[in-house]
Amino acid sequence: MKFKNRNDAGLQLAIRLSWLKGEKTIILAIPRGGVVVADVIAKSLNTILDVVVPRKLGTPYNPELAIGAVMHDNSSYINEYVINALRIEPDFIRAETKLQLKEIQRRLIIFRGNSDYDLKDKVVILVDDGVATGATMISAILWIKKQKPKLIILAIPVAPNEIIRKLNEMVDRTVVLYTPKEFSAVGEFYEDFTQINDEEVVNMIKKYKL
């Protein structure tokens, strides 16, 4: 199974989420690609779109391999198994966390300014264009839970089945379109997986009044 592009994935998710029309919801998208998917859903549900910015913590030799992820308030999810297996030093984790926090702040200022989040008693729909290791998604979910929302609904086009099982235990409901048996990267499940730039994200989210 392949999606034509992120808009196609968003349309398919919007159909599965149509029961939420009329509910007091807010969509939190993970930039950058997740914003494209979420924009389609937000239009369909006639609801608010905002962004949340977890950042993956990579390893010294492979930035794409996650040892965890961090949020803007310095809360984090750390995969102790990977850290122990690769013997990652605490100094590296501290340095990588500092680097990613700097990028988080840069993106937050560009995408949403300095405004606070108000998620209490809201139905939160967390969206990305796909999940691979699950580190950034776990980090985001843990942070959202601290904001005391009414419900957390995870909406993603594609993710490995074992990751979905783990995420299912953390949220109230999961909507996932495809859980392939073999998984190497999110992009392999899209015909068009063009990279999204900051300007495109800003243009999409500025239409929504928070």
LINJO-V586688 format. One record per backbone hydrogen bond with DSSP energy under -0.5 kcal/mol. CO is the residue of the C=O (numbers start at 1). NH is the residue of the N-H. Records with the same first field share a line. If there is no record, write none. Layout:
# LINJO-V586688
CO=NH + NH
This chain:
# LINJO-V586688
3=191
4=192
5=9
6=10
7=11
8=12
9=13
10=14
11=15
12=16
13=17
15=18
17=20
18=21
20=23
23=25
24=123
25=48
26=28 + 125
27=29 + 50
28=127
29=31 + 52
30=34
32=35 + 36
33=36 + 37
34=38
35=39
36=40
37=41
38=42
39=43
40=44
41=45
42=46 + 47
45=22
48=27
50=29
52=31 + 54
55=70
56=58
57=67 + 68
62=59 + 65
64=66
65=59
67=79
68=57
69=77
70=55
71=74
75=71
77=69
78=80
79=83
80=84
81=85
82=86
83=87 + 88
89=92 + 93
90=94
91=95
92=96
93=97
94=98
95=99
96=100
97=101
98=102
99=103
100=104
101=105
102=106
103=107
104=108
105=109
106=110
107=111
108=112 + 113
109=113
112=115
119=122
122=124 + 150 + 151
123=26 + 125
124=126 + 153
125=28 + 127
126=155
127=30
128=157
131=160
134=138
135=139
136=140
137=141
138=142
139=143
140=144
141=145
142=146
143=146 + 147
144=147
145=148
148=121
151=124
152=172 + 173
153=126 + 155
154=175
155=128
156=177
157=178
158=131
160=164
161=165
162=166
163=167
164=168
165=169
166=169
167=170 + 171
173=154
174=176
175=156
178=159
180=161
185=188
186=189
187=190
189=3
191=193
197=201
198=202
199=203
200=204
201=205
202=206
204=207
205=208
207=209
208=210
